[in-house]
Amino acid sequence: MILFLDTAFNETKIALKKDEKFYKTIISEKKNISKEIIKSLNDILEKANSSVKDISIIYLNNGPGNFTSLRVALSCIKALAFYLDVPIIKLNSFQILALSKKDFNESYPIIVAIDAKMNEIYWQFYNDKDKLFHEEQNYHLSSKNDFFLELKEYNLKKHYIFRNNIDFLSDYKKLMPDAIEVIIENKKIDLHHLILMVEKQQHKLKSKIEDINLLYLRDNIAKKNK
């Protein structure tokens, strides 16, 4: 049985895939995630008529996103994986947004952009859909002005821009007229499709517990700039 946990965005999502059945629950952004996560996990296990010992693999979004919630999720999942002796599949927010769309031209380049607040943008470039699961990636955190300047080096024509808010980067199409815009807001993430796509790749994505850390780009970029 697969357990999926994503606390990076406003709402926390917990999902289970048991055989061919799918279960999910949402924790509102208004609730304290550290108090609710265990209760919600127990509730969804009960819905699936399962116990925690039925979990055979865990999928975790390791960010970027809400740092406090991500730390809570990381601690919970590491403890659970250690107790159950099961592998973890480390996903990130860029992959989750891009994999939430069922149908798109797989040969077009992809830009995934996430609102990092403070007039900054988390973003990543993929040559095509196949690159979504490549381990070595150079993730970005840029100001809005720098974002558009840095995009010039890719010489983009027809491409996808995935973003997580309809108001965020609303002028993108004006500046990049060949772009195909895809808005994947938090509530519209297709968890069922996402889990099915990752399941096909999980044989090459499993990580050891000690290798799972948060994708905290502000810290990573601060280290690069020292």
DRENRODREN-668631 format. One record per residue (C-alpha): residue number from 1; x, y, z. Coordinates in nm, 4 decimals, decimal comma. Example, Ala and Ser with C-alpha at 12.3 -4.5 7.8 and 13.67 -1.06 7.14 Angstrom:
2
1|1,2300|-0,4500|0,7800 .
2|1,3670|-0,1060|0,7140 .
This chain:
226
1|0,0000|0,0000|0,0000 .
2|0,1272|0,3472|-0,0937 .
3|0,1124|0,6430|0,1461 .
4|0,1425|0,9925|-0,0054 .
5|0,1977|1,3055|0,2035 .
6|0,2227|1,6647|0,0801 .
7|0,2413|1,9586|0,3208 .
8|0,4214|2,2025|0,0883 .
9|0,1189|2,4036|-0,0209 .
10|-0,1621|2,5675|0,1747 .
11|-0,3610|2,2497|0,2333 .
12|-0,2013|1,9283|0,3528 .
13|-0,2886|1,6235|0,1456 .
14|-0,2732|1,2626|0,2625 .
15|-0,3573|0,9801|0,0233 .
16|-0,3466|0,6018|0,0162 .
17|-0,3444|0,3680|-0,2808 .
18|-0,4451|0,0188|-0,1753 .
19|-0,4616|-0,2337|-0,4575 .
20|-0,6651|-0,0391|-0,7159 .
21|-0,8563|0,1725|-0,4647 .
22|-0,7664|0,5296|-0,3792 .
23|-0,8346|0,7251|-0,0585 .
24|-0,7510|1,0833|0,0285 .
25|-0,8042|1,3423|0,2973 .
26|-0,7285|1,7127|0,3257 .
27|-0,6125|1,9099|0,6293 .
28|-0,7197|2,2733|0,6104 .
29|-0,4528|2,5420|0,6189 .
30|-0,6399|2,6853|0,9206 .
31|-0,5555|2,3808|1,1334 .
32|-0,2326|2,3080|1,3196 .
33|-0,0601|2,0474|1,1038 .
34|0,1503|1,9088|1,3907 .
35|-0,1689|1,8322|1,5866 .
36|-0,3718|1,7015|1,2934 .
37|-0,1342|1,4895|1,0869 .
38|-0,1417|1,1714|1,2989 .
39|-0,5169|1,1932|1,3533 .
40|-0,5780|1,2389|0,9788 .
41|-0,3466|0,9502|0,8947 .
42|-0,5348|0,7235|1,1342 .
43|-0,8671|0,8388|0,9866 .
44|-0,7656|0,7589|0,6293 .
45|-0,6272|0,4193|0,7331 .
46|-0,9615|0,3450|0,8936 .
47|-1,1418|0,4431|0,5720 .
48|-0,9185|0,2013|0,3821 .
49|-0,9803|-0,0718|0,6406 .
50|-0,6038|-0,0916|0,6897 .
51|-0,3382|-0,0464|0,9527 .
52|-0,0130|0,1447|0,9422 .
53|0,1719|-0,1873|0,8974 .
54|0,0079|-0,2288|0,5545 .
55|0,2109|0,0651|0,4197 .
56|0,4853|-0,0672|0,1927 .
57|0,6220|0,2575|0,0466 .
58|0,5900|0,6286|0,1206 .
59|0,5777|0,9199|-0,1252 .
60|0,6774|1,2562|0,0244 .
61|0,6835|1,6072|-0,1192 .
62|1,0075|1,7520|0,0188 .
63|0,9416|2,1084|-0,1032 .
64|0,9862|2,3864|-0,1735 .
65|0,6900|2,5331|0,0072 .
66|0,5632|2,5964|0,3580 .
67|0,8802|2,5329|0,5573 .
68|0,7210|2,4685|0,8989 .
69|0,4687|2,2195|0,7588 .
70|0,7399|2,0490|0,5531 .
71|0,9535|1,9971|0,8644 .
72|0,6580|1,8404|1,0458 .
73|0,5959|1,6069|0,7513 .
74|0,9628|1,5119|0,7227 .
75|0,9874|1,4203|1,0913 .
76|0,6665|1,2176|1,0763 .
77|0,7592|1,0300|0,7596 .
78|1,1153|0,9528|0,8659 .
79|0,9906|0,8088|1,1953 .
80|0,7222|0,6060|1,0186 .
81|0,9605|0,4748|0,7518 .
82|1,2149|0,3759|1,0182 .
83|0,9496|0,1978|1,2232 .
84|0,8043|0,0129|0,9241 .
85|1,1404|-0,0369|0,7481 .
86|0,9949|0,0823|0,4163 .
87|1,1481|0,2988|0,1418 .
88|1,0607|0,6605|0,0727 .
89|1,0158|0,8200|-0,2679 .
90|1,1242|1,1814|-0,2576 .
91|0,9177|1,4078|-0,4831 .
92|0,9245|1,7860|-0,5039 .
93|0,6696|2,0586|-0,5649 .
94|0,7822|2,1084|-0,9265 .
95|0,7228|1,7428|-1,0116 .
96|0,3881|1,7379|-0,8316 .
97|0,2529|2,0350|-1,0272 .
98|0,3766|1,9067|-1,3626 .
99|0,2509|1,5518|-1,3057 .
100|-0,0948|1,6770|-1,2088 .
101|-0,1915|1,7396|-1,5714 .
102|-0,3001|1,4235|-1,7501 .
103|-0,2551|1,5216|-2,1120 .
104|0,0057|1,7443|-2,2674 .
105|0,2583|1,7311|-2,5491 .
106|0,5501|1,5461|-2,3924 .
107|0,8062|1,6894|-2,6352 .
108|0,7552|2,0546|-2,5360 .
109|0,9855|2,2104|-2,2768 .
110|0,8313|2,2785|-1,9363 .
111|0,8752|2,5652|-1,6932 .
112|0,7272|2,5066|-1,3482 .
113|0,6936|2,8256|-1,1432 .
114|0,5800|2,8483|-0,7800 .
115|0,5030|3,1633|-0,5872 .
116|0,7771|3,1986|-0,3244 .
117|0,6252|3,5214|-0,1858 .
118|0,8391|3,8336|-0,1263 .
119|0,8307|3,8956|-0,5045 .
120|1,0331|3,5786|-0,5621 .
121|0,9756|3,2691|-0,7720 .
122|1,0756|2,9060|-0,7248 .
123|1,1170|2,7601|-1,0711 .
124|1,2611|2,4773|-1,2737 .
125|1,3153|2,4079|-1,6422 .
126|1,2669|2,0621|-1,7953 .
127|1,3513|1,9832|-2,1574 .
128|1,0532|1,7482|-2,1715 .
129|0,8301|1,5367|-1,9501 .
130|1,0881|1,2541|-1,9294 .
131|1,3266|1,4847|-1,7418 .
132|1,0854|1,5202|-1,4502 .
133|1,2351|1,2166|-1,2771 .
134|1,6029|1,2949|-1,3286 .
135|1,7760|1,3142|-0,9933 .
136|2,0311|1,5866|-1,0701 .
137|1,8532|1,9185|-1,1148 .
138|1,9540|2,2800|-1,0721 .
139|1,6530|2,4343|-0,8990 .
140|1,6061|2,8106|-0,8967 .
141|1,4892|3,0874|-0,6668 .
142|1,4785|3,4250|-0,8442 .
143|1,3209|3,7655|-0,8252 .
144|1,0557|3,8241|-1,0904 .
145|1,2896|4,0425|-1,2974 .
146|1,5742|3,7925|-1,2772 .
147|1,3358|3,5093|-1,3644 .
148|1,2528|3,6576|-1,7042 .
149|1,6161|3,7484|-1,7688 .
150|1,7302|3,3951|-1,6881 .
151|1,4627|3,2450|-1,9141 .
152|1,6245|3,4136|-2,2151 .
153|1,9121|3,1660|-2,2096 .
154|1,6707|2,8828|-2,2939 .
155|1,5525|3,0565|-2,6135 .
156|1,2025|2,9249|-2,5530 .
157|0,9410|2,9075|-2,8249 .
158|0,6454|2,6714|-2,7814 .
159|0,6555|2,5540|-2,4193 .
160|0,4433|2,4943|-2,1106 .
161|0,4371|2,7197|-1,8078 .
162|0,2902|2,5452|-1,5028 .
163|0,2143|2,7761|-1,2131 .
164|0,0262|2,7332|-0,8864 .
165|-0,1840|3,0499|-0,8772 .
166|-0,3924|3,2229|-1,1429 .
167|-0,2832|3,5689|-1,0209 .
168|0,0828|3,4726|-0,9948 .
169|0,2862|3,5626|-1,3089 .
170|-0,0346|3,6750|-1,4774 .
171|0,1692|3,8716|-1,7348 .
172|0,3725|3,5669|-1,8429 .
173|0,1812|3,5179|-2,1677 .
174|0,2393|3,8795|-2,2698 .
175|0,6135|3,8431|-2,2265 .
176|0,6318|3,4854|-2,3610 .
177|0,3597|3,4714|-2,6308 .
178|0,4396|3,1128|-2,7399 .
179|0,3739|2,9760|-2,3929 .
180|0,0936|2,7311|-2,3150 .
181|-0,0299|2,8247|-1,9689 .
182|-0,1396|2,5597|-1,7184 .
183|-0,2715|2,6704|-1,3799 .
184|-0,2555|2,3948|-1,1164 .
185|-0,3944|2,5456|-0,7999 .
186|-0,3572|2,3528|-0,4769 .
187|-0,7153|2,2241|-0,4734 .
188|-0,6892|2,1030|-0,8345 .
189|-0,3870|1,8771|-0,7943 .
190|-0,4930|1,5374|-0,9276 .
191|-0,3514|1,3071|-0,6606 .
192|-0,4811|0,9890|-0,8211 .
193|-0,3111|1,0599|-1,1537 .
194|0,0035|1,1825|-0,9779 .
195|0,0409|0,8653|-0,7708 .
196|-0,0159|0,6441|-1,0752 .
197|0,2564|0,8303|-1,2676 .
198|0,5058|0,8033|-0,9815 .
199|0,4205|0,4376|-0,9253 .
200|0,5456|0,3610|-1,2767 .
201|0,8832|0,5117|-1,1870 .
202|0,9163|0,4034|-0,8244 .
203|1,1589|0,1191|-0,8939 .
204|1,4302|0,3776|-0,9679 .
205|1,3282|0,6496|-0,7209 .
206|1,3472|0,4795|-0,3808 .
207|1,5651|0,6548|-0,1236 .
208|1,7122|0,5610|0,2109 .
209|1,5734|0,7401|0,5142 .
210|1,9027|0,9178|0,5815 .
211|1,9034|1,0605|0,2272 .
212|1,5676|1,2360|0,2656 .
213|1,5934|1,6071|0,3362 .
214|1,3924|1,9157|0,2538 .
215|1,4449|2,0980|-0,0737 .
216|1,4960|2,4316|0,0986 .
217|1,6081|2,6608|-0,1812 .
218|1,6615|2,9740|0,0238 .
219|1,9257|2,7960|0,2303 .
220|2,0804|2,6294|-0,0766 .
221|2,1119|2,9586|-0,2626 .
222|2,2498|3,1363|0,0428 .
223|2,5252|2,8733|0,0600 .
224|2,6053|2,9180|-0,3116 .
225|2,6357|3,2947|-0,2686 .
226|2,8777|3,2784|0,0254 .
